[in-house]
């Protein structure tokens, strides 16, 4: 019994001493990107807008335009991509660093990022969507520069930290999004 207790104490000590900094600085094919509600924006939800938690609960996809696609792209959200507790949507890190370690720009090189919810049932055509949030272009531009710099220097720990914290969305309704777009304030 004494040996079991000593073994458990050693195992606990070793697991406590191993921290995030002890992990090797290498590519993680299972990394996720978090898209969190913007807590620095106004905390009051305007009429016609969802709260950040409601956005996470109701989002069906992220639509954007990508020069790499020469047109629109999107990423769908299923229940496994919704983290209501931490108020974030999740995407695969391979949307920025592919499974072979290459930097890819299909997502991060895009613009006009809107989070939508589908209003009609899957299978009904054409699909009808409602804009419920957007990622400001300034957020994408800043994240792109920081991630590319960390990637180029081989600092994957920073890349994955940025994946978790750099992307934020702001609730908006379709009319507000169109007004922001027309004013160039997206």
N, C-alpha and C positions, 0 to 999 in steps of 0.2 A: 504494500500500500504506500509505503514511504517513497518507493521508486516512482510510482505513478504520479504522486503529488509533485515530486521534484521534476519529472518529465513535463508535466503540465505547466509548471512554473517557468521552465526554460522555454517551452513553446510560446507561452504568453509573452515573455520578455522579448523573444525574437520577433514576434508579430508586431509588438508595439514599437520596437526599434526600427522596423521597416516602414518608411514613409514614402510619400509620393516622390520626393527627391531621390530616393534610392532606386527608383525604377529606371531602367535603361532608357536613354534618349533615342528611341527608335520608332519606326512607323507602326501604327496600330490599325490594322484593317477593320477593327470593330468600333472605331471611334465614331462618335455621334456629334452632330452640330446642334446646338440649342438656339432656338429663336424665342427669346423671352419678351414678356410684356415690358414696355419702357416705363420704369418707375420714376424717371426724372421728368417725364411729361406731366401735364396736369393730372391730378388724381381724381378730378371730377369727370364723370362720363357725361358727354353731351347727349341731348335727346337724339335718338336714332342710332346711338353707338352701343356696342357691347362692352362689358368690362373685359380686361385682359383674360380673366379666367373663362368667361363665356366665349371669347375668341378661341381659346385653346379647346374648349369643349365642342365647339361647332365647326371648326375649320375642316374643310375637306381637301383643299389644295392650296399651293402657293404658285401663282402664275407670274411670269416675268418674260421679258424679251432678252434674247441672248444673241450677240453677234456670232457666236460659235455655231448657233443653230440657223442663223439668218432669219430669225423669226421667234415666235413664241415658244416657251417651254413651261413645264410645270412639274411639281412634285406633289404627289398625293399624300394625305395623312390618314392613317388608320388608327384604331384605338391604341396600338402599341407606340405610336408616335405622339401621343398626347400625355403630357405630364401635368395633370391638374394641380397636384400638390405644390410643385415648384413653378407653376404657371409658365410652361414652355412647350413649344412644339419641337419635335426632333427630326433630324434628317441624317442620312449617313455621311460620314466624313469623306467617303469616296467621291462625293460631289465636288470636292476640292483637291484631295490627294487620292489618286486612283489606287487600286489594289497592287499596282506595280511600283508605287512610289512617285509617280509622275504628277506634277502640278497641272491641274486642268481648269479651264476658265469657263466652262459651260454655265455654271451657276454664278460664281463670284464675279464674272465679267459682264453680268447682265444688268438690266435696269428695269424700272417700273414694276417693282415687286409688290404684289397685292395678295393678301390672304383672303380666300373666298370660302363660302359655304354653298353647297348645292341645294337648290330649292325644290327640285323635282327628284323623283326616285331614280336610282341607278337603273339603266336600261331604257329609260324614257329619253327619247331624242326629239329635238336637240336638248342637251343639258342646259339648265338655267341656273346661273350663279348670281350671288350677291356679294359685293365687296364688303368685308368686315374689318380689315386692318391693312396696314401697309408697312413696309420696311423703308425708312427714308434712304434716299440715294446716298446721303452723306454717311450713313452707317455702313452701307456696302463699300463705299470708296475707302473709308478709314480701315475697315476690316481687311479689305483686299491688300492695302499697302502693308499693314502690320503682319498679316499672315504670309505674304510673299517674302517679306524681309526675313522672318523667322525661318521659313522653309528654305530659302536660299542659303542661310547660314547653318542649316542642318539642326536647328533647335526645335525639334518636334514637340518637346514638352510645352514650349510656348505656343506652338501652332495649336495644340489640343486645348490649352487653356483659353486661347482666343476662340476656338470653336465653341467653347462652353459659355463665353461671356460677351463676345463682340457683337452678336446680332440681336437687335431688339425691334419689336414691332409697336406700332401705335394704332389703337382702335380708330376706325373711321367708317363712315358709311359711303356708299357709292357716289352720292352727290358731292360730298366733301372731297373725296378722292379726285373726282373729275375737276373740281375747282382748284385743288392744289396742283394738279397736272397742268391745267391751263395757265396758271400763274408761274409755273416752273419751280414750285416750292416742294417738290416731292423728293 
